[in-house]
Amino acid sequence: MNRPRRLQPHRALLGTLHPLSQPLLSVIVPARDEAQNLPGLLDEVAACLNRIEYEVLVVDDGSIDGTWQVLKARAGTDSRLRPLRHSSSAGQSTSLWQAAELARGTWLATLDGDGQNDPADVPRLLARAQQGDVALVAGHRTSRNDDWLKRMSSRVANRVRSSLLRDGTPDTGCGLKVISRAAFLALPYFDHMHRFLPALIQSQGGRCVSLPVAHRPRLSGKSHYGVNNRLWVGLVDLLGVIWLQRRSRLPAPIQVVSQVEEKAREATLQH
């Protein structure tokens, strides 16, 4: 599989402005032409995560509206913000994967850059993830605030994916998720992989659950997604994910030597 293209980090990314060595949570926000939405979204993230150690990685995916300037200016005063940039759009999956690779958190929380996901839901999803029995907690937008065409295309895409992949996830297209960073980076990388995270996690032996989350209207800007790049392109990717599912043999029972047996073996080898 092709490796994702190189990211351009802001000069503060690895500098002294970021004192946290390993935060609990890395919030990842892919954004394209979201200069007007990002300041408010980042303010909300700071307000709802003030009790935990976290960082925020925002990937400017080839914006032409001043998104990068907004991020650079904010990074000068916000030590938790780590801006990243593609000079031309590489897509949401590539943005997520590269940010995850650079992230330092044990858990990743993904949010769309348009502000329609509510950051106030993140602590609840993180608390569920930390119970230790799941690798992914997916948001379920039970009440959508989109136009009828977007709702229809999303509903059709979710039904097709659910019926063929049987991933038990009612809204895999929701941008709000909390996922183990280690589990995410163990997945095969390909373009549009973000649409199939529950199925991919399950094919690696992981478990996923869904929780209801809020969904808000877009305040400014416009979506870059429609029927063509949500449904028809997704059908091609769907065939690849089905192939991956069928080729996987995980989870497979495996027997390991117990600590008592290991200590006995070491004692025998020392004599």
N, C-alpha and C positions, 0 to 999 in steps of 0.2 A: 504494500500500500504506500501511496505517496506521503511524504512527510509534509506537515504544514509549513507555510512560508515564514520567513523571518519577521519578527515583530520589532518595531522601533520603540524602545522605552524612553520615557522622560528621564532626564539626567538625574533626577532625585530618586529614581526607582531603587537603586542600590546604595544610596548615600546615607548620610547620618540623620536624615529626616525620619527614618523608619527604625525606631529602636526595638520593635518587637521581634524577637528571634523566632518564636513559633507560637503564633496566636491560635486560639481554639478554632476560629472560623475565618475563612477567606470568602468575602462576598465578591462575586464576579458579575460584571455588568457589560455585556456586549452592546455597543451603541453606534448607530449610524445616523448622522444628522439629528442629534438630540440635544443641541446646545441649550434650548429653552427648557427642556424637561429635566436635565441632569442636576442642576443646582438644588431644586426642590427635593428630588429623589435622594440625593446624598445627604441633605439635611435630615430627612426622615430616617435614613439608615443610622445616622449618628444618634438620633434621639431614641430609637428603639433598641439599640445594641450597646447602650452606655454601661451595662453591667457585666459585659464579657470582653475578653481580649479578641480583637478582630482587626482585619485589614480589608481594604476595598481595592480591587483591581478593575479598572474601567478600560475596555478596549475600544478605542475609536477606530471603527472599521471603515476607513476610507471616507470620512465625512467631508463635506464641502461647505458646511454652514458655520464654522467656528467652534465646533465641539472640542477640538484639540486645544485651542486657545483657552477655552473655559477650564479644561482639565489642568493645564499647566499653571494657570493662575491660582486655582484652588489648591493644587499640590504644594504651593509655596507656603501655605498656612495650615494645611491639614496633613499631619505626619502619617495618618493611616491610609491615605490615598496614594495608589501606585498607578499612574496613567501609562497606557500602552497604545500603540498606534500602528495601523496598516496604512501605507501610502495609497493603496487602492483596496477596494473591498475584497476580503477573503472569505466572508460568510460567517454565520453565527457559530457553526460547529468548530471551525478553525480558531475563531476568537476564544471560545470557551476552552478548547484543548490547550492552547498556548498559555492562556492565563492560569489554568490549573497546573501546568507544568512549573510555572514560576511562583505559584502560591506557596505559602508557608503554613497554612492552617491544616488541622487534622480533618476538618469538614469544609465542604464548599457549599455556599448558598448562591444560586443563580437567580438573577433578576433581569427582566427586560429593561432596556434603557428608556422606554417610552413612559414610564411611571404608572402603567396600568396595574402592575403587581404592587401590593401593599407591603412594604418592609416590616410592618407591625406583625405580620404572620410568621416572619422568620424565626423568632424565639420559640414559638410553639412547635414548628417543624423540627428545629434543632433539638429541642427537649425530647421529642419522640425518637429522633435518630439516635440520641445518646443512650437510649434504653438498651442498646447493644444487640438487638435481634434483627436489624435491617441495615442494608447498605444505602438505601435510597428512600427518601420521603418525598413524594410528589404532591404538588398542589392540585386541587380539583376546583376549577372555577364553576361553582354551582349556579352563579348568576352572572352572565356575560354582559359587558357593556361595550358591544361592538355593533357595527351595522349588520343588516340581515345577510349580506353576501359573505362577510367574514365568518359570521356564526354558522351559516350553512356549510361553507367549505370546511370549517374546522370540525363540525359535527360529522360530516361524511367521512373525512379523513380519520377521525377517531374510531368510527364504527368499522371502517375497513381494516385499520390496523388491529383493533381489538379482536375482530373475528378471525383474522389470519394468524396473528402472533400469540393470541390468548395470554396476554401479559397481565390481565386483571386490573388494568389501569384505565379509569374512565376518561382521563384528560391528559394524555401524554404530551400534548402540545402546550401545556401551561409552562410558562418560562420560570415559574417559581418552584425551585426544588432544593432540597438539602441532600447532599451525597457525600459519601466517604471519598476523600481525595485519592487514597490508595486504590479504591475500587474503580474510580473513574479512570485513572491513568492505566489501569490494567486492561481497559477495553480496547478493541481494535479501533484505530482512528480512520474515519472516512468522512467526506463531506456529507452534511445533513444527519450525522450520527445523533445530534441532540434530539431529534424527533423520536428516537427509538431507545432512549436510555433505560426505561424499565425492562424491555425485552432483552437488551444487551446485558444488563446486570444479572438478570435471571439465567441467561445462557452461560454465565460464568459461575453459577451456583449461589448468587446473592438473592436477597429477599427485598421486596419493595412493598410499601404501603402508600395509600393516598389519604390526604386530609383536606377538608373544605377550606378554601381561601377566598379572600375578597378579590374582586376584579373591578377596576375603576375605568371611567372613560378617559381617552387620550385628551390631554389638555391642549397640546399644540403639535405641529408637524403632521406627518402622514406615514402610514405603514408602508413598508417595502414588500409586503407579502400579499398575494392574491390567490385565486383558484389555481392558476398555472403553476406557481412555484410552491404551493402547499400540497395539492392533491396529485397532479399528474407526474411531477418530478418525484414525489414521494412514493409513487407506485413502483418506480424503477428501484429505488433504494429498498423498498419493502421486500422485493425478491431476494436481494443480497442478505438481508437480516434473516429471512426464513432459511436461507442456506446455512448461515452461521449457527442458527438454532439447531438445525438437523445434524450439523457436524460436531456439535459440542457433546461431551459425555460428562459434564459437570452438573451437579455435585456427584462424585464417585466415592464410595466408601473406601477408606484407606486406614490401615492399621499402623500405629506408631508404637515405639517402645516406651513404656511408662518410665517415670522418673526413678522408681524403685529398681526396675530392671536395668536402667542405664547405669545407676550407681553401682549395682552388683557387677555389671560387665566391666566398669572402670576398675573396680577393686580387683577383679580377677586378672585384668591385663597388667596391673602394677606388680603382681607377684610373679 
